[in-house]
């Protein structure tokens, strides 16, 4: 998504709407709420976006566009499958761990299960990521595990790490380095590549 075609006010609207949608859900946000947050009239808001549905879809695309577009170069930057796996894990950590609003938005949409908005997430967010990862998944799976399930196992491991943070932090054995993105990515990569009983000698 190229934001160069948006005015400064339109970008401000997109950025203001995301935390509102994440906190209240699509049905809990009115256009007047967004206009009030931005500091403009509702009429001015409609000059930039024809309705709430259009604004919502474009806000989602705005939130994910740069991250998704950068994934291909990130995966190709590493010549070996192990490195590409770590980069994919880091990609999900950035989205799900580094941006609380995005994580809340994704979780809310998956729990609300509105078919039209789920289709948006699938077509414009998950499918582009999935397509960019197909070659990497095939290389990592090596015919031993299901490539489709591997993709979602990676996503699920990262998502659960952050979903369980309130509990995880209160249990014995939790350390500050468990919040470090690079440490999380390295841990999950080793877990996926070598399992609990595999040999990861020589891999940090």
N, C-alpha and C positions, 0 to 999 in steps of 0.2 A: 504493500500500500504506500503510495507516494503522498506525503502530507504537504508537499510544496504547493498543491492546488488549494489548500485550505487557508483561509484568512487567519490572522492571529486570534480573532474572537472565536472562530470555529474550533481551533485547537484548544483554546481555553475551555470551551463548552465540552469537548470530548474528554478532557482531563478532569473536569469537575464532575462529570456524570458517572465516571467509573466507580469512585468510592460510594456514591449513592446507590447505584445498582448492586454493588457488592454487599452493602449493609442491609438494604431493604428488599432486594429482589426487584425483578422487572415490574411486577404488579404494584409494588409499594412505592414507586417513584412516579411523580407527575411531572409534566413538562414545566409547570410553574415552580416546582421545587428546584429544578436544575437552573431555571432562569434566575431565581432568587439567589442561589449559590454563586452564580457567575456575576450577578449584579446588573442584569439586564431585564428588560420586560419580556413577557411571554411572546409578544408579537415579534420582537427582535429575534428571539430564539427561533421562531418558525421561519424567519428569513434565511436562516442557515441550514435548518433541518426540517423537512416537511412533516415529520411526526415522530413520536417516541420510538416506534419500531425502527425507523431508519436511523435515528440517532443511536439507538442501542447497538444495532449491527455494526455501524461504523465505529463506535467506541470500542467494541471488541476487536475489530480489525486493527484499529489504531494501537491498541494495547499489545497485540501480538505480532504485528507486521515485521518490525525490525528484528525481533528475536527469531521468528521463523525464517526470514530471509537470510539470516546469518548462519543458519545451521549447516547448509550445504558446504560453505567454505570452512566451517569449523571441522566437519567430518573429514573433508579432503585434506585438511592441514596435517593430519597424522597419517603416516604411511602404513601403519600396522593396525590390525583389527583391535588389539587391546587398547591402543591409544584412542581409536575412534569410539570405543565403548565408553571410555572415561569422559570423552568430550560430550557424548550424548547424555550421560548421567549429569554432567555439569550443566548442560542445557536445561534439563528438568529442574535441577536444584536452583538455577537462576530464576526460573519462572515460578516454581512452587515455594521456594524458600526465600528468595530475595525480594519478592513482591507480594506482600500480604494481601493486597487488594485483588490481584489477579488470582491468587489461590482461593480466596473467599468467593470470588465471582465464579470460578470453575466449580467449586464444591456446591455452591447454591444452585447453579444450573443443572448439575447432575442429580441433585436431590429433588429439584422441582420437576424434572423430567418432562418439561414442555417439549413436545415433538418438534415443533418448528425451530425453537432455539437450539435444541440438541443437534438438529440437522445443520444449523449454522456452525456450531462448534466443530462438528464432524467435517463439513465441507471446507471450511475456511481456516481451521486451526489444526485439527488432528490429522486430517488427510494430507495436507502439505508436509507435515512432519513425518508421517508414516511413509510417504512416497520417497522422501529424502533418505530414509533409514533402511529401505528394503535391501539394498546391496550389503550394508553393514550387518543387518540382521542375518542374512544368508551366510555371510562369511563367519560370523560368530557361532551360528547354530551348527554349521558343518554337517547338516543332516541328522544330528543327534537329538535335537530338540525342535519343537515347533516354533517357527520364526514369528508367527503372529502372537503366540503366547509369550515369547521372549520379549517382544516389544512392550507388552503391557505388564510383564513382570518387572521390567526396569522402571516403568512409570509408577507402578504400584509401590515398589520399594521406596522410591523417593517420596511419593505422596504420603505414605504411612509414617515415614520418619517425622514429617512436620505435623501431621495430624495428631500424633501421639506425644508431641513435645511436652504438653502440660503434665502428663503422667510420667514420661521418661525423665524429666528433670527432677522429679521428686523421689526417684528410686535410687538405691545405693549403686555406686559404680558410674554415675554420670559425671563427666568431666567437661570443663570449658571447651576443650578441643573438639568435642562432639558437635559443636555448633559451627565449626570451621568448614566452609564449602569444599575446600580441597581435600580435607580429611574424610568427609562424608563420601565424596566421589571415589577416593582411593579405596575406602572400605567396601563400598558396594561393588566396585569393579572387581576386587579380589574375591568377594563372595560369589559373584556370578561366574567368574572365570575358573576358579579353583575349588569352589564349594568348601565344606567344612573339613574334608579329609584330603583335599588335593594338595599338590606340591606347588607352592608359589615361590620357590627359592629363587632369589635374585630379583624379585619384583617388589618395589617399595609400595 
